[in-house]
Amino acid sequence: MDSPLDFELEEPLQSSPAITKKRKKVIGLDDLLCDHYKEKSKLLERDCKQGKAQRNYNSDEDENSKEASLAEVIDQCQNQIREVGGDEETSTWGMRVFGNQQKVPPPLTSPELGSCALLQSFMKNELNSLLELNSEKGDTFLEGLLTNGWLSRLAVVCGHVEKSIATWAFNLMLFSSKEELCTSACDFWCTILSSKNEPVLIDWFPSYFEFKGALEIYGFQFNRESLHFGSNCGGPPQNIRAWIRFATACCHVRNKQCIFSTSEAEELVDVIIYLFLDHQLHGLMVLVHECMRSLICYFTDKEWTNSCNKIAKSLACRIPTDLNCLRAVECISGVNTRSKEFRSAVAYQILLVCFDNKATDEEDMLRLLISINVKERSSDLFKMYIYLVLAENWLLVNKVLIYKPVINEMWGLFLRNCSCHIPSTDLRSFASKVRNKASYLLQGTINK
């Protein structure tokens, strides 16, 4: 009973601390300014939130007007870009030299094939009992011999090609719609022309009129207007490959047989140059280059002296003075002396046409080039680029620079005008191409 109760064991309650009397804080001028700026910032933040909400509310109404103004600015920039350098991007070379083809080719069969000596020899041979040939199967049998290459081997062994077989193979080569027959007939002609053994006696050989007539059937445009404007339809047939190969083979046998006259060979060179300008024939450039080299070598030294300038003048009068003329010059590969002379002559004759034949010699031509003021805004730098490339091909492959120092000095002055008088900030069309091209060529003259 004497033990303390539970509540008596508890700790005594802590007494609450005495309430002290707070001192009043003295508010200074700095505190007032801080409070003022805090209130002002709160007001500005509230005004910004209200303005942003108002702009979001009116955004749909202003969006169309903003897009319209932006589109107008973009259109103006695009127009200015087109005015500055649009021509440089769109300028290209290429002409349509083939138009509509004639629908009616010459007959591809000959009634004399059944009675030709080559076929009759096979008819009398003991193999005839196995093959069971007759005169009605003459064309089919000869086509088989042609495609497997036996016809050309037999012709070389016999050393004789009859007229019926020659005409038949010629027509198949140039007009057959079957690629296998066309190619085999071309191989036949190339084989008998290039026989290294005894020359094969050919009873019939196509004239240049017949060879050129095939181009007319293909739709080749021989006049300048058609070449320049081209045709919206038609194009070269697959037989043009065989035509090019046959022309090359004819040039290779000049020492055995003069197939083309000088004037005919000159016209063929013109035709081959035009083939370089047709994008449709881009896949045949190897064959065309080979034919070009063969035609240039076809002339004798005496003939080439006159024919070189004659062909160059003919080309200069027909090819337009744009990037097509540069393509025509650069397709003449300078692999030998004649090719270099021809390339230089073509470039010079085109330059004469560009200046309306005002120049009488090399110095006059360079004076005309130097007289062009490239600083003027009205100066056509596209034409200047044409002149620069033509002059490069005219002079750098010609020995006139070696023998005439004055030409070299004038050429250097022309290059300095083009490279130094066109600043890097010039945004005119072809300005950078003219400046860079001239600077590159100028380095070559300095190194000399």
Rosetta blueprint (number, residue, H / E / L):
1 M L
2 D L
3 S L
4 P L
5 L L
6 D H
7 F H
8 E H
9 L H
10 E L
11 E L
12 P L
13 L L
14 Q L
15 S L
16 S L
17 P L
18 A L
19 I L
20 T L
21 K L
22 K L
23 R L
24 K L
25 K L
26 V L
27 I L
28 G L
29 L H
30 D H
31 D H
32 L H
33 L H
34 C H
35 D H
36 H H
37 Y H
38 K H
39 E H
40 K H
41 S H
42 K H
43 L H
44 L H
45 E H
46 R H
47 D H
48 C H
49 K H
50 Q H
51 G H
52 K H
53 A H
54 Q H
55 R H
56 N H
57 Y H
58 N H
59 S H
60 D H
61 E H
62 D H
63 E H
64 N H
65 S H
66 K H
67 E H
68 A H
69 S H
70 L H
71 A H
72 E H
73 V H
74 I H
75 D H
76 Q H
77 C H
78 Q H
79 N H
80 Q H
81 I H
82 R H
83 E H
84 V H
85 G H
86 G H
87 D H
88 E H
89 E H
90 T H
91 S L
92 T L
93 W L
94 G L
95 M L
96 R L
97 V L
98 F E
99 G L
100 N L
101 Q L
102 Q L
103 K L
104 V L
105 P L
106 P L
107 P L
108 L L
109 T L
110 S L
111 P H
112 E H
113 L H
114 G H
115 S H
116 C L
117 A H
118 L H
119 L H
120 Q H
121 S H
122 F H
123 M H
124 K H
125 N L
126 E L
127 L L
128 N H
129 S H
130 L H
131 L H
132 E L
133 L L
134 N L
135 S H
136 E H
137 K H
138 G H
139 D H
140 T H
141 F H
142 L H
143 E H
144 G H
145 L H
146 L H
147 T H
148 N L
149 G L
150 W H
151 L H
152 S H
153 R H
154 L H
155 A H
156 V H
157 V H
158 C H
159 G L
160 H E
161 V E
162 E L
163 K H
164 S H
165 I H
166 A H
167 T H
168 W H
169 A H
170 F H
171 N H
172 L H
173 M H
174 L H
175 F H
176 S L
177 S L
178 K L
179 E H
180 E H
181 L H
182 C H
183 T H
184 S H
185 A H
186 C H
187 D H
188 F H
189 W H
190 C H
191 T H
192 I H
193 L H
194 S L
195 S L
196 K L
197 N L
198 E L
199 P L
200 V L
201 L E
202 I E
203 D L
204 W L
205 F L
206 P L
207 S L
208 Y H
209 F H
210 E H
211 F H
212 K H
213 G H
214 A H
215 L H
216 E H
217 I H
218 Y H
219 G L
220 F E
221 Q L
222 F L
223 N L
224 R H
225 E H
226 S H
227 L H
228 H H
229 F H
230 G L
231 S L
232 N L
233 C L
234 G L
235 G L
236 P L
237 P L
238 Q L
239 N L
240 I H
241 R H
242 A H
243 W H
244 I H
245 R H
246 F H
247 A H
248 T H
249 A H
250 C H
251 C H
252 H H
253 V L
254 R L
255 N L
256 K L
257 Q L
258 C L
259 I L
260 F L
261 S L
262 T H
263 S H
264 E H
265 A H
266 E H
267 E H
268 L H
269 V H
270 D H
271 V H
272 I H
273 I H
274 Y H
275 L H
276 F H
277 L L
278 D L
279 H H
280 Q H
281 L H
282 H H
283 G H
284 L H
285 M H
286 V H
287 L H
288 V H
289 H H
290 E H
291 C H
292 M H
293 R H
294 S H
295 L H
296 I H
297 C H
298 Y H
299 F L
300 T L
301 D H
302 K H
303 E H
304 W H
305 T H
306 N H
307 S H
308 C H
309 N H
310 K H
311 I H
312 A H
313 K H
314 S H
315 L H
316 A H
317 C H
318 R H
319 I L
320 P L
321 T L
322 D L
323 L H
324 N H
325 C H
326 L H
327 R H
328 A H
329 V H
330 E H
331 C L
332 I L
333 S L
334 G L
335 V L
336 N L
337 T H
338 R H
339 S H
340 K H
341 E H
342 F H
343 R H
344 S H
345 A H
346 V H
347 A H
348 Y H
349 Q H
350 I H
351 L H
352 L H
353 V H
354 C H
355 F L
356 D L
357 N L
358 K L
359 A L
360 T L
361 D L
362 E H
363 E H
364 D H
365 M H
366 L H
367 R H
368 L H
369 L H
370 I H
371 S L
372 I L
373 N L
374 V L
375 K L
376 E L
377 R L
378 S L
379 S L
380 D L
381 L H
382 F H
383 K H
384 M H
385 Y H
386 I H
387 Y H
388 L H
389 V H
390 L H
391 A H
392 E H
393 N H
394 W H
395 L H
396 L L
397 V L
398 N L
399 K L
400 V H
401 L H
402 I H
403 Y H
404 K L
405 P H
406 V H
407 I H
408 N H
409 E H
410 M H
411 W H
412 G H
413 L H
414 F H
415 L H
416 R H
417 N H
418 C H
419 S H
420 C H
421 H L
422 I L
423 P L
424 S L
425 T L
426 D L
427 L L
428 R L
429 S L
430 F L
431 A H
432 S H
433 K H
434 V H
435 R H
436 N H
437 K H
438 A H
439 S H
440 Y H
441 L H
442 L H
443 Q H
444 G H
445 T H
446 I H
447 N H
448 K L
